[in-house]
Amino acid sequence: TFQPASGGAMLAAALVSQHRLRPSPPRAPPARLNWLADLFSPDAADSAAAELVLSELCEPEWAIRCELGAAVASSLGGSGSLARGRTDASTDVRLDCGVRFEIDAGFDPPQGTVRLARPSRLLAAEGFWKVSETDDRDVPRAISWRLQSTGIRAGEEELVPRGPLYFNALLEGDGSTLPLQLTAGRLTVKEDLGADVGIFRARGILAEFKIVGAFEAQRAIDPAQPPAS
């Protein structure tokens, strides 16, 4: 004769049925596939592009040719005291130097030490550089560095006061398909605004960067390498 199942038996059968119908969780891909996915991921490609640009920046010596003075500062739209002064191009001066960039690990944005390739009586032997701008993939697109100046004059006229001189440049090229280049070089100094705040004068507190010149940068020719034919 037919015997109806007890309540406990029916509940157990329902649980077993649900367990059988439940889909299995997706399996994690093998470790080697994860490694390949990371290698070709957009983040990995962007990181490799950034590292290549930094490597291209830090490997060579860069030959820097500067032009400083009222005429060049005014022609670049400068608004500082130098650009507002006498704009006779005969008072502009040229300054050449070679620099090398060394990167310090573990900093964001990337930064490090910049060193002169040869001693200068106008610029300190070493200073500080950093990436000042990146694109939407965090690939460096501009850098700035500073070197202490002993003061640069043209006759009796002071062009650059004693203190930090700032070098600013765009980074063009990816170091792979196109060689890395430093372009649109600008030389700036900090100028006090001299604003009055109540009974105090805010000199040294409120300041702006003002253009005092421009520079070009090229990879220096390595004397150990034969000249290009």
C-alpha positions in Angstrom: 0.0 0.0 0.0 1.1 3.6 -0.6 2.5 5.4 2.5 2.8 9.2 2.4 6.2 10.6 3.2 6.6 12.2 6.6 7.3 15.9 6.8 10.9 15.4 7.7 11.5 13.2 4.7 9.9 15.6 2.3 12.1 18.5 3.6 15.2 16.5 3.2 14.3 15.6 -0.3 13.6 19.2 -1.2 17.1 20.3 0.2 18.8 17.6 -1.8 17.0 18.7 -5.0 17.9 22.4 -4.4 21.5 21.4 -3.9 21.7 19.5 -7.1 20.2 22.4 -9.1 22.4 25.1 -7.6 25.1 26.1 -10.2 28.7 25.5 -9.4 30.8 28.6 -8.6 33.1 29.7 -11.5 36.6 28.2 -11.3 39.5 30.6 -11.0 41.8 30.5 -14.1 45.1 28.8 -13.6 47.9 30.9 -12.2 49.7 31.1 -15.5 46.6 32.6 -17.2 46.3 35.2 -14.4 49.9 36.2 -15.1 49.2 36.5 -18.8 46.1 38.6 -18.2 48.1 41.0 -15.9 50.8 41.3 -18.5 48.4 42.5 -21.2 46.1 44.5 -19.0 45.8 48.2 -19.7 47.2 49.1 -16.3 50.3 47.0 -17.0 50.8 48.6 -20.4 50.4 52.1 -18.9 52.9 51.3 -16.2 55.4 50.0 -18.7 55.0 53.2 -20.8 55.6 55.4 -17.8 58.7 53.4 -16.8 60.1 53.6 -20.4 59.7 57.4 -20.4 61.5 57.7 -17.0 64.2 55.4 -18.2 64.7 57.5 -21.3 64.8 60.6 -19.1 67.4 59.3 -16.7 69.8 57.4 -18.9 71.5 60.1 -21.0 73.1 63.4 -20.2 71.1 66.3 -21.4 72.8 69.4 -22.9 70.9 72.5 -21.7 71.3 75.8 -23.6 69.7 78.7 -21.7 68.9 82.3 -22.8 68.1 84.7 -20.0 67.1 88.3 -20.0 64.4 90.9 -20.3 63.9 90.6 -24.0 63.4 86.8 -24.0 61.2 86.9 -20.9 59.0 89.6 -22.4 58.7 87.7 -25.7 57.4 84.7 -23.8 54.7 86.7 -22.1 56.6 87.2 -18.8 55.1 89.5 -16.2 57.8 89.7 -13.7 60.1 92.6 -12.9 62.7 91.4 -15.4 60.2 91.2 -18.3 58.8 94.7 -17.4 62.3 96.2 -17.4 64.6 97.2 -20.2 64.0 94.8 -23.2 67.2 95.4 -25.1 68.2 92.0 -26.4 71.9 93.0 -26.0 71.5 92.5 -22.2 70.4 88.8 -22.6 72.9 86.2 -21.7 73.5 82.6 -22.6 74.2 79.8 -20.2 75.1 76.2 -21.2 75.3 73.2 -18.9 74.8 69.5 -18.9 72.5 67.6 -16.4 71.7 64.1 -15.5 68.6 62.9 -13.7 68.6 60.2 -11.1 65.3 58.7 -9.9 64.5 57.9 -6.2 62.4 54.8 -5.8 59.0 54.8 -4.0 57.8 58.3 -4.7 54.6 59.4 -6.4 54.9 61.6 -8.5 58.4 60.3 -9.6 61.2 62.5 -8.4 64.9 62.5 -7.6 68.2 64.3 -7.9 69.5 66.3 -10.8 73.2 66.7 -11.1 75.4 69.0 -13.2 77.7 67.0 -15.5 80.4 69.6 -15.1 81.1 72.3 -12.4 79.6 75.7 -12.9 80.3 79.0 -11.1 76.7 80.1 -11.5 74.7 76.9 -10.6 74.9 74.5 -7.7 76.2 71.0 -8.5 73.0 69.2 -7.7 69.3 69.9 -7.1 65.9 68.3 -7.2 63.5 67.3 -10.0 60.0 65.8 -10.2 57.3 65.0 -12.7 55.0 67.9 -12.7 52.3 66.6 -15.1 51.0 63.2 -16.3 48.4 62.2 -18.9 45.3 60.2 -18.2 47.4 57.0 -18.1 49.8 58.4 -15.6 52.6 58.6 -18.2 54.9 61.6 -17.4 54.3 64.6 -19.8 56.2 67.4 -18.0 59.0 67.8 -15.5 60.5 70.6 -13.5 63.8 70.8 -11.7 65.6 73.4 -9.6 69.2 74.4 -9.1 70.5 77.0 -6.7 71.9 80.0 -8.5 74.7 82.3 -7.3 73.1 85.1 -9.2 73.3 85.8 -12.9 74.0 89.3 -14.2 74.5 91.1 -17.4 76.9 93.9 -16.6 75.3 95.9 -13.8 71.9 94.4 -14.4 70.7 91.5 -12.3 68.9 88.9 -14.4 68.5 86.1 -11.9 68.8 86.7 -8.1 70.7 84.4 -5.8 68.5 81.5 -5.0 66.6 78.7 -6.8 66.3 78.8 -10.6 63.5 76.6 -11.9 63.7 74.7 -15.2 60.3 73.5 -16.7 59.9 71.4 -19.8 57.3 69.2 -21.6 58.1 65.6 -22.3 57.3 64.5 -25.9 57.8 61.0 -27.4 57.3 57.7 -25.7 60.9 56.4 -25.8 59.8 53.6 -28.1 58.4 54.7 -31.4 59.6 58.2 -30.9 62.7 59.3 -28.9 62.0 61.2 -25.8 62.4 65.0 -26.1 62.4 67.9 -23.6 60.5 70.8 -25.3 59.1 74.3 -24.5 61.8 74.9 -21.9 61.1 77.8 -19.5 63.2 79.3 -16.8 61.4 80.8 -13.8 62.1 82.3 -10.4 59.9 83.0 -7.5 59.0 86.7 -7.0 57.5 88.1 -3.9 54.2 89.8 -4.4 54.8 92.2 -1.5 51.1 92.3 -0.6 49.9 94.1 2.5 47.9 92.0 5.0 46.7 94.2 7.8 49.6 95.7 9.6 52.0 93.0 8.3 53.8 92.9 5.0 53.6 89.4 3.4 56.9 89.4 1.6 58.2 85.9 1.2 54.8 84.4 1.9 52.9 85.3 -1.2 55.0 84.6 -4.3 54.5 83.7 -8.0 56.7 82.1 -10.6 57.9 84.6 -13.1 59.6 83.8 -16.5 63.2 84.9 -16.8 64.3 82.9 -19.8 64.0 79.9 -22.0 66.1 76.8 -22.7 66.6 74.0 -25.2 67.5 70.5 -24.3 69.2 67.8 -26.4 70.8 64.5 -25.6 74.5 65.1 -25.2 76.8 63.3 -27.5 78.6 60.6 -25.7 82.4 60.9 -26.4 82.7 57.2 -26.0 80.4 56.6 -29.0 81.4 57.3 -32.6 79.7 60.2 -34.2 76.6 59.5 -36.4 77.4 59.4 -40.1 
